[in-house]
């Protein structure tokens, strides 16, 4: 359960920061869209490392 919570927090935090920067104009929205899969890769790699998926 700890891995799920950690993955959820990491993904939500990354998405909130990236979307907020894109909405306020501090980051190009296209760049934010390209970087969005990074949050998914973080979750997958974290689960793989914990070997609990």
Legacy VTK file of the C-alpha trace (Angstrom):
# vtk DataFile Version 3.0
C-alpha trace
ASCII
DATASET POLYDATA
POINTS 53 float
0.000 0.000 0.000
2.921 2.363 0.644
4.104 2.002 -2.951
0.663 2.930 -4.250
0.513 6.018 -2.033
4.026 7.092 -3.024
3.253 6.635 -6.709
0.016 8.571 -6.401
1.702 11.452 -4.597
4.580 11.600 -7.088
2.266 11.564 -10.068
-0.157 14.133 -8.675
2.629 16.461 -7.565
4.335 16.331 -10.943
1.075 16.910 -12.806
-0.009 19.794 -10.562
3.338 21.551 -10.993
3.522 21.025 -14.762
-0.085 22.031 -15.411
0.201 25.069 -13.145
3.324 26.246 -14.942
1.673 25.733 -18.329
-1.531 27.544 -17.344
0.309 30.557 -15.922
2.498 30.812 -19.028
5.788 29.933 -17.351
6.060 26.775 -19.454
5.085 26.148 -23.023
1.894 24.006 -23.000
3.366 21.770 -25.702
6.394 21.121 -23.499
4.095 20.304 -20.579
2.171 17.855 -22.776
5.408 16.204 -23.884
6.646 15.930 -20.293
3.336 14.547 -18.969
4.254 10.905 -19.755
7.197 11.373 -17.412
4.809 11.060 -14.470
3.581 7.725 -15.829
7.130 6.514 -16.311
7.935 7.534 -12.728
5.049 5.420 -11.447
6.013 2.429 -13.591
9.689 2.587 -12.615
8.854 3.008 -8.950
6.525 -0.014 -9.054
9.106 -2.046 -10.937
11.755 -1.145 -8.382
9.453 -2.216 -5.545
8.455 -5.384 -7.465
4.880 -5.096 -6.219
2.949 -4.706 -9.455
LINES 1 54
53 0 1 2 3 4 5 6 7 8 9 10 11 12 13 14 15 16 17 18 19 20 21 22 23 24 25 26 27 28 29 30 31 32 33 34 35 36 37 38 39 40 41 42 43 44 45 46 47 48 49 50 51 52
